[in-house]
Amino acid sequence: MSPSATGSPRFSEQTLTALVSALQARAVSRPDNPGLIAFWPGVDERRMAAACAELVRLGYPVQRVTIAGWQGGKSRNGWALADGGLAPS
């Protein structure tokens, strides 16, 4: 099932599809730090947990990850595809 197959009342099909693409791109480009904190313009940081929960509901292997702080800053929570998963289960 793809995000475009079923929409969410809180997130458009286009936004969910773009978020999956961004998570996939981040997993490929930064395997050492695959997490995203937000996805602009569709999902700001405060809505990221809800968007990723929707992707999990659709079968995508999305999980919460810890992202190390920049230049000694505190760590933050983000989201990534588990094991580089590219398709829903």
Stockholm file with secondary structure:
# STOCKHOLM 1.0

chainA/1-89         MSPSATGSPRFSEQTLTALVSALQARAVSRPDNPGLIAFWPGVDERRMAAACAELVRLGYPVQRVTIAGWQGGKSRNGWALADGGLAPS
#=GR chainA/1-89 SS CCTTTSCCSSSCHHHHHHHHHHHHHHHHHCTTSCCBSCBTTTBCGGGHHHHHHHHHHTTCCEEEEEECCGGGCCCEEEEEEGGGCCSCC
#=GC SS_cons        CCTTTSCCSSSCHHHHHHHHHHHHHHHHHCTTSCCBSCBTTTBCGGGHHHHHHHHHHTTCCEEEEEECCGGGCCCEEEEEEGGGCCSCC
//
